[in-house]
Amino acid sequence: MEATEADAIVPSAFPVDRIAEAFAAGARVDAGGAEVPAAFLAELLTAEPPGRRAALRLRRATVTGAFDLSFAEVGCPLLIEDSTFAERLDLYWARLGFTSLRGSAFPGLVGAGLAVTGHLRLTHSRCDGTLNLKGARISGGLLLDGAELRGDPRAGGNALSAERIEVAGDLVAEQGFRADGTLRLFQATIGGGVHLDGAVVRAGAAGRAVDLDSAALRGGFFARRADVEGEISLRHATLGGVATFTGATVRNPGGVALRCDRADIQGGVHMLGGARAEGEVRLLGTRIGRILRMSDATLDNPGGPALHADNCSVDGPVDCRRVTARGEVSFVEARIAGPAFFDGATLDNPGGRSLRATGIVTGSLLNCCTGFTATGRVSVTAARIGGRLCFDDATLAALRCTGTEAAELSLRFAAPPTGEVDLRHVRTTVVRDEPGTWPAGLRLDGLTYQALEPTLPPGPRLAWLARVVDEVPPPQPYEQLAGVYRQLGHDDEARTVLLAKQRRQRRTRPWWTWPWSWLQDVTVGYGYRPQRAALWLAALLALGASVYAAHPPRPIDPGQAPPFNALFYTLDLLLPIIDFGQESAYRPSGAGQWLAYLLIAAGWTLATTAAAGFTRVLNRS
């Protein structure tokens, strides 16, 4: 049966024989604050164990002198708890069993190369100096719940220096854990996870609060409700579980708050519950399994990148709903297997880019709708959206979507964007918009689509095309719109659009071409209004027939001339190719001769403009 505290109580004067006796039995000893020589304890631990149950269980001791177990091999449990050490503990390359310094205070610990069989428990302890566990190997867990680590600024400011540490279990630093200095775990190997839920960490001299660069965690990294001042770095780290910062606050204004460049986080990244980052959140080249969740988070880095996720890949969705970001949000060349949600997000970066998604690829939709607000330009260029690219009920300063492919494009803004909307070379099936929210400036050259919702008559749609701000209006947007009308069987609407294209392009041509252009417009509507030629012909025919019926011309050869017919005589004048034999048999004089000249010129003009217009229409068809 295990001994209790009452089994061995040491009075104020230390009776080392009683400690030795309790050690042999594995009993707990309460020193009541009395002084105990560290040398005696070290000698006790390094001697041959007096029995199978031997264990040092010492409480409330004041350990004086140097506690030196460097290179020692201790085969029994070591528990010195709720005690005070006068000098730094030296466990350099020691071999220990289960070790607990719970509730103890010491001015530093040197444990480089330390090997512990079982847990290393430092819960509720206080270390006024660096806790040095470089290269340590712990077959259990490293337990730091409620501990307080105060790094020495003169020694680099590390509160925990544990480069290349190997922990078979978890590293747990929760329940009031506090560190003034860097938690350096570079190239650490953790068989479980790193738990910093509720921890308070203040950065060391290098500006790093938590350094897990190149670390390998079989579990996850947990910093829920943590309060961190300085950078959290997970560069090149591998996590078998999640990285979660739900409810956490990470402050590093003007610098990087969270750095996960080229990390592999298989369980996903979570910044929920009002998480806040003051400084840049970097996910450059990061591979994220399952999901990236940042809904309701606040990312504050004005004048710089608030979220820098270029070249990252996410195996599932990206959830940035209701996120608030001061600074640029960038997903350049990102690969997202699922949908990306920015519904209700507020991206505040006036004068710059609020959202940059150049080359982004999503397997589903990209939603920037339902209250989405961006005070800077939104740039979704050269993107590949498997589903819908949506800006319904969004408030934008400007939008640039050049070269993007999306199954659907929805542009029913909450209000007209204050800047341009650039849709050049966008390829989509359906464009959904709302006339009341059209921007003042559009760029539509190369935009291709199969349908518009609402389709609208040509008048409003031509007003839409009239908002194109290109210095030389491109013909393609008109031809694209006409093609859509033609697919719907609305050939007359298609001709109306193409006629408007010719009229708008006329203003960009040299001035000496204007008379001929005007003539084609007035006579045959550039070939898109052929009925006008028939009306002109009928009017001129009626004029000529009336005049020549009243004042017939004289025959050239009275004996050979056929009977005069005013109608066919006028047709002979108007139609350059057809010959009814009237024009060659009769010669007008005076005003009739001038009318004949006019009719001949008008006939050639009508024939030429009609041929040019019809040729243009046939070529376009």
PyMOL commands that set and color helices and strands:
alter all, ss='L'
color gray80, all
select helices_A, chain A and resi 5-7+16-25+38-46+153-155+435-437+458-465+476-487+491-506+511-527+531-550+566-574+591-620
alter helices_A, ss='H'
color red, helices_A
select strands_A, chain A and resi 28-30+35-37+56-59+62-64+78-81+84-85+89-90+95-96+99-100+105-106+109-110+115-116+120-121+126-128+131-132+137-138+142-143+148-150+158-161+166-167+171-172+178-180+182-184+189-190+194-195+200-202+208-211+216-217+221-222+227-229+231-233+238-239+243-244+249-259+264-265+269-270+276-282+287-288+292-293+298-308+313-314+318-319+324-330+335-336+340-341+346-348+353-356+361-362+366-367+373-379+384-390+395-400+405-411+421-422+427-433+442-443+451-453+554-555+586-587
alter strands_A, ss='S'
color yellow, strands_A
deselect
rebuild
show_as cartoon
